[in-house]
Amino acid sequence: MSTTVTPLTTADAETLIAAARHAADEAGVPVSISVLDAGGHPLAFRRDERAVLISGETSTAKAYTALQLNAPTAEVADLVKPDGPFHSLPTALNKPLLFIAGGVPVHRDGQLIGALGLGGGAPEQDHGFAQAALQAL
């Protein structure tokens, strides 16, 4: 018997945004935050007006990468280095993949329901803020 898992909702996305924003604000780091549903469609986005402009694009690309690989971008970054097994993956597809820490998949009841991406801080900071947001959900 298969159970239906509730998809990522707009309310969930707002919870993730608020928690990530709180973590980043506590650290004094201006960031952009992107939340995608399981199909890769944007559910929510927030960019601190002080965040570097490119962080809007990087947060979305990190979320998309985490969604497509169903893995945190922090865990796959080494796989695409020149000596890594997937070194050609970033250029093999015509998709916005970004292998820098800050993207995490979002699961509910063990099923992938979306992804969250942060950009603007150092990669390890972005990853930490994303982890904090997942805890809030």
KAUR-V458508 format. One record per residue. N is the residue number from 0. SS is DSSP state (H for helix, E for strand, - for the rest). PHI is phi as a letter, one per 40 degrees, with the letter a starting at -180 (999 if undefined). PSI is psi in radians with two decimals (NA if undefined). Layout:
BEGIN
<<N & SS & PHI & PSI> <N & SS & PHI & PSI>>
END
This chain:
BEGIN
<<0 & - & 999 & 2.21> <1 & - & c & 2.44> <2 & - & b & 2.49> <3 & - & c & 2.26> <4 & - & c & 2.30> <5 & - & c & 2.22> <6 & - & c & 2.92> <7 & - & c & 2.20> <8 & - & b & 2.93> <9 & H & c & -0.67> <10 & H & c & -0.72> <11 & H & c & -0.77> <12 & H & c & -0.72> <13 & H & c & -0.62> <14 & H & c & -0.78> <15 & H & c & -0.78> <16 & H & c & -0.84> <17 & H & c & -0.75> <18 & H & c & -0.71> <19 & H & c & -0.73> <20 & H & c & -0.77> <21 & H & c & -0.82> <22 & H & c & -0.75> <23 & H & c & -0.72> <24 & H & c & -0.70> <25 & H & c & -0.59> <26 & H & c & -0.08> <27 & - & g & 0.53> <28 & - & b & 2.05> <29 & - & c & 2.23> <30 & - & b & 2.91> <31 & E & b & 2.54> <32 & E & b & 2.24> <33 & E & b & 2.39> <34 & E & b & 2.21> <35 & E & b & 2.58> <36 & E & c & -3.11> <37 & - & c & -0.37> <38 & - & c & -0.01> <39 & - & g & 0.20> <40 & - & c & 2.46> <41 & E & c & 2.30> <42 & E & b & -0.61> <43 & E & a & 2.64> <44 & E & a & 2.49> <45 & E & a & 2.25> <46 & E & b & 2.16> <47 & - & c & 2.35> <48 & - & c & -0.29> <49 & - & c & -0.15> <50 & - & c & 2.57> <51 & - & d & 2.50> <52 & - & d & -0.69> <53 & H & c & -0.32> <54 & H & c & -0.44> <55 & H & c & -0.73> <56 & H & c & -0.70> <57 & H & c & -0.63> <58 & H & c & -0.70> <59 & H & c & -0.73> <60 & H & c & -0.65> <61 & H & c & -0.75> <62 & H & c & -0.77> <63 & H & c & -0.72> <64 & H & c & -0.80> <65 & H & c & -0.67> <66 & H & c & -0.86> <67 & H & c & -0.61> <68 & H & c & -0.10> <69 & - & f & 0.81> <70 & - & a & 2.59> <71 & - & c & 2.42> <72 & H & c & -0.47> <73 & H & c & -0.51> <74 & H & c & -0.27> <75 & H & b & -0.06> <76 & H & d & -0.71> <77 & H & c & -0.40> <78 & H & c & -0.36> <79 & H & b & 0.12> <80 & - & c & 2.81> <81 & - & d & -0.54> <82 & - & c & 0.11> <83 & - & c & 2.80> <84 & - & c & -0.38> <85 & - & b & 0.59> <86 & - & d & -0.45> <87 & - & c & -0.10> <88 & H & d & -0.74> <89 & H & c & -0.47> <90 & H & b & -0.08> <91 & H & c & -0.47> <92 & - & b & 2.67> <93 & - & c & 0.96> <94 & - & b & 2.74> <95 & - & c & 1.12> <96 & - & c & 2.45> <97 & - & a & 2.04> <98 & - & c & 1.07> <99 & - & b & 2.42> <100 & - & d & 2.48> <101 & - & h & -0.12> <102 & E & b & 2.38> <103 & E & b & 2.47> <104 & E & c & 2.70> <105 & E & b & 2.21> <106 & E & b & 2.64> <107 & E & b & 2.21> <108 & - & f & 0.69> <109 & - & g & 0.03> <110 & E & b & 2.47> <111 & E & c & 2.13> <112 & E & b & -0.05> <113 & E & i & -2.87> <114 & E & a & 2.76> <115 & E & b & 2.40> <116 & E & b & 2.46> <117 & E & b & 2.51> <118 & E & a & 2.61> <119 & - & h & -0.56> <120 & - & c & -3.06> <121 & - & c & 2.64> <122 & H & d & -0.76> <123 & H & c & -0.52> <124 & H & c & -0.84> <125 & H & d & -0.73> <126 & H & c & -0.76> <127 & H & c & -0.72> <128 & H & c & -0.67> <129 & H & c & -0.73> <130 & H & c & -0.72> <131 & H & c & -0.70> <132 & H & c & -0.70> <133 & H & c & -0.66> <134 & H & c & -0.59> <135 & H & c & -0.44> <136 & - & c & NA>>
END
